[in-house]
């Protein structure tokens, strides 16, 4: 199957040699998204709540470029620099997704690009 790069001008441009997302058949693989404001190219100010909102808005923009929305997401992986902030992140996350929720893993890491507190990657399904 051929790979197709997906690019949204409403999400931050990649900061390295990768696509915002790649489509293969009915599957969309979204690269790790950090809380960058697409209009400024800078990390959003504020804590985990603000950063989680920005990450999910960026995810929506990438999915929209593929003709999809958050309902298409079947799996997410979340990387956080401090799992003590999990309840706040989870509260924001729950406001963006609805049942049936995507499968999810959340992992604490020692650091993320640009000093972000959160990064999220996703897999979405574009088929029926």
C-alpha positions as CSV (number, residue, x, y, z in Angstrom):
1,X,0.0,0.0,0.0
2,X,1.1,3.5,-0.7
3,X,1.8,6.0,2.1
4,X,0.3,9.4,2.0
5,X,1.5,12.3,4.1
6,X,-1.2,14.4,5.8
7,X,-0.5,18.1,6.5
8,X,-2.7,20.6,8.2
9,X,-1.9,24.3,8.2
10,X,-4.0,24.6,11.3
11,X,-1.5,22.5,13.3
12,X,2.1,23.1,14.0
13,X,4.5,22.3,11.2
14,X,6.8,19.3,11.9
15,X,10.0,20.2,13.7
16,X,11.9,17.3,12.1
17,X,11.9,14.9,9.3
18,X,8.4,13.4,9.8
19,X,4.9,14.0,8.7
20,X,2.1,15.3,11.0
21,X,0.4,12.1,10.0
22,X,0.7,9.3,7.5
23,X,-2.2,7.5,5.9
24,X,-1.9,3.9,4.8
25,X,-5.2,2.5,3.4
26,X,-7.9,3.2,6.0
27,X,-5.4,3.8,8.8
28,X,-4.1,7.2,9.9
29,X,-0.9,7.3,12.1
30,X,-0.6,10.7,13.8
31,X,2.9,11.7,15.0
32,X,3.6,12.9,18.5
33,X,1.9,16.2,19.0
34,X,3.2,18.7,21.6
35,X,1.4,21.9,22.7
36,X,2.6,24.3,20.1
37,X,0.4,27.1,19.1
38,X,0.2,26.8,15.3
39,X,0.0,30.6,14.8
40,X,3.1,31.5,16.8
41,X,5.1,28.3,16.6
42,X,5.7,28.5,20.3
43,X,4.9,26.3,23.2
44,X,1.7,27.5,24.9
45,X,2.0,29.2,28.2
46,X,0.3,27.6,31.2
47,X,0.2,24.3,32.9
48,X,-1.0,20.8,32.0
49,X,-4.7,21.8,31.4
50,X,-3.7,24.5,28.8
51,X,-1.1,22.2,27.2
52,X,-3.5,19.3,27.0
53,X,-6.2,21.4,25.3
54,X,-3.7,22.6,22.7
55,X,-2.5,19.1,22.0
56,X,-6.0,17.9,21.4
57,X,-6.9,21.0,19.3
58,X,-3.8,20.2,17.2
59,X,-4.9,16.6,16.9
60,X,-8.3,17.7,15.7
61,X,-6.7,19.9,13.0
62,X,-4.5,17.0,11.7
63,X,-7.5,14.6,11.7
64,X,-9.6,17.3,9.9
65,X,-7.0,17.5,7.2
66,X,-7.5,13.7,6.7
67,X,-11.3,14.2,6.5
68,X,-11.7,12.7,10.0
69,X,-12.5,13.8,13.6
70,X,-11.8,12.6,17.1
71,X,-14.5,9.9,16.8
72,X,-12.1,8.1,14.3
73,X,-9.3,7.7,16.9
74,X,-9.0,4.1,18.1
75,X,-5.7,4.4,20.1
76,X,-3.7,7.1,21.8
77,X,-0.4,7.1,23.6
78,X,0.3,10.0,26.0
79,X,3.7,10.9,27.3
80,X,3.8,13.2,30.3
81,X,6.8,14.5,32.3
82,X,4.9,14.3,35.6
83,X,2.1,11.7,36.2
84,X,1.0,13.6,39.3
85,X,-0.8,15.8,36.7
86,X,-2.7,12.8,35.3
87,X,-6.1,13.8,36.9
88,X,-6.0,17.3,35.3
89,X,-4.9,15.9,31.9
90,X,-7.6,13.2,32.1
91,X,-10.3,15.7,32.8
92,X,-9.5,17.7,29.7
93,X,-9.0,14.5,27.6
94,X,-12.5,13.3,28.7
95,X,-14.0,16.5,27.4
96,X,-12.7,15.9,23.9
97,X,-13.5,12.2,23.5
98,X,-16.8,10.4,23.9
99,X,-17.6,6.7,24.4
100,X,-16.5,4.4,23.1
101,X,-13.2,5.9,24.1
102,X,-10.0,5.1,22.3
103,X,-7.7,2.6,23.8
104,X,-4.9,4.5,25.6
105,X,-1.5,4.2,27.3
106,X,0.0,6.9,29.4
107,X,3.7,6.9,30.1
108,X,5.9,9.2,32.3
109,X,9.1,10.4,30.5
110,X,12.0,12.4,31.7
111,X,11.6,15.1,29.1
112,X,9.8,16.2,25.9
113,X,10.7,18.5,23.0
114,X,10.7,22.2,23.8
115,X,10.0,21.5,27.5
116,X,6.4,20.4,26.9
117,X,4.6,18.6,29.7
118,X,2.6,16.4,27.4
119,X,2.9,14.8,24.0
120,X,0.2,12.6,22.3
121,X,0.3,10.3,19.4
122,X,-2.8,8.6,17.9
123,X,-4.0,6.0,15.5
124,X,-7.3,6.6,13.7
125,X,-9.4,4.5,11.4
126,X,-11.0,6.0,8.3
127,X,-13.0,3.0,7.2
128,X,-16.7,2.5,7.8
